[in-house]
Amino acid sequence: METGRKASIYAGAVVASLAILFGGYAIADPIISAVVGVLILFSSWILIRDAVDILLEGTPSHVDIVNLQKQLNEIPGVGSVHDLHVWTLTSGVLAMSCHVVMTADSFNYGSVLTSVKALVHEEFKIDHTTVQIEDVNEPIMDSCDCNLGAWHSAR
């Protein structure tokens, strides 16, 4: 808890104590307790929200998945990207998996993979990536049990 918030709680307790001791206002204690409870709930909300996002493997709010797919599609040698998923492994550690279909004229899988990993690390702070490279001439997409998602658009 922040130092300022702790000081506010202590100050509230002191005020409630003084109100009870010198004024006989016994109602001050439950009022201050309710205020402290609201402060604790407010400060824990961010922690609870982050924990739920991690447990549900939701896409982090700061990652624009549509923009990510657009930028991946702009990498030289990439024909299209599908089955794109981004989630939080633990606090501050993001993961991504996707299928990258190469263009017909691209034969350098290594440079495409390196470019994909560099882009997602530099632009989106994603460190853990799993990328499946697919050849445009192989009909992997037909047998792929892929979740294309609402952001999918054929290129």
GIFENDA-V319717 format. One record per residue. N is the residue number from 1. PSI is psi in whole degrees, 0 to 359 (NA if undefined). Layout:
n:N psi:PSI
n:N psi:PSI
//
This chain:
n:1 psi:146
n:2 psi:152
n:3 psi:319
n:4 psi:321
n:5 psi:322
n:6 psi:317
n:7 psi:323
n:8 psi:320
n:9 psi:315
n:10 psi:319
n:11 psi:321
n:12 psi:319
n:13 psi:320
n:14 psi:316
n:15 psi:315
n:16 psi:318
n:17 psi:314
n:18 psi:321
n:19 psi:323
n:20 psi:315
n:21 psi:311
n:22 psi:337
n:23 psi:348
n:24 psi:18
n:25 psi:85
n:26 psi:339
n:27 psi:343
n:28 psi:324
n:29 psi:308
n:30 psi:329
n:31 psi:312
n:32 psi:322
n:33 psi:318
n:34 psi:319
n:35 psi:317
n:36 psi:318
n:37 psi:318
n:38 psi:319
n:39 psi:319
n:40 psi:316
n:41 psi:316
n:42 psi:315
n:43 psi:334
n:44 psi:348
n:45 psi:316
n:46 psi:317
n:47 psi:316
n:48 psi:316
n:49 psi:315
n:50 psi:320
n:51 psi:319
n:52 psi:318
n:53 psi:319
n:54 psi:314
n:55 psi:325
n:56 psi:0
n:57 psi:44
n:58 psi:155
n:59 psi:129
n:60 psi:143
n:61 psi:333
n:62 psi:357
n:63 psi:116
n:64 psi:101
n:65 psi:326
n:66 psi:316
n:67 psi:320
n:68 psi:312
n:69 psi:320
n:70 psi:314
n:71 psi:323
n:72 psi:321
n:73 psi:338
n:74 psi:354
n:75 psi:132
n:76 psi:131
n:77 psi:348
n:78 psi:123
n:79 psi:317
n:80 psi:165
n:81 psi:132
n:82 psi:173
n:83 psi:47
n:84 psi:124
n:85 psi:139
n:86 psi:133
n:87 psi:169
n:88 psi:124
n:89 psi:312
n:90 psi:173
n:91 psi:117
n:92 psi:359
n:93 psi:112
n:94 psi:151
n:95 psi:152
n:96 psi:142
n:97 psi:148
n:98 psi:165
n:99 psi:129
n:100 psi:120
n:101 psi:124
n:102 psi:158
n:103 psi:162
n:104 psi:330
n:105 psi:4
n:106 psi:129
n:107 psi:358
n:108 psi:82
n:109 psi:322
n:110 psi:317
n:111 psi:325
n:112 psi:315
n:113 psi:317
n:114 psi:318
n:115 psi:319
n:116 psi:312
n:117 psi:320
n:118 psi:317
n:119 psi:309
n:120 psi:331
n:121 psi:311
n:122 psi:316
n:123 psi:328
n:124 psi:1
n:125 psi:38
n:126 psi:119
n:127 psi:330
n:128 psi:108
n:129 psi:143
n:130 psi:117
n:131 psi:124
n:132 psi:117
n:133 psi:130
n:134 psi:141
n:135 psi:133
n:136 psi:335
n:137 psi:346
n:138 psi:128
n:139 psi:53
n:140 psi:325
n:141 psi:328
n:142 psi:326
n:143 psi:358
n:144 psi:128
n:145 psi:70
n:146 psi:143
n:147 psi:105
n:148 psi:333
n:149 psi:168
n:150 psi:339
n:151 psi:355
n:152 psi:134
n:153 psi:133
n:154 psi:143
n:155 psi:NA
//
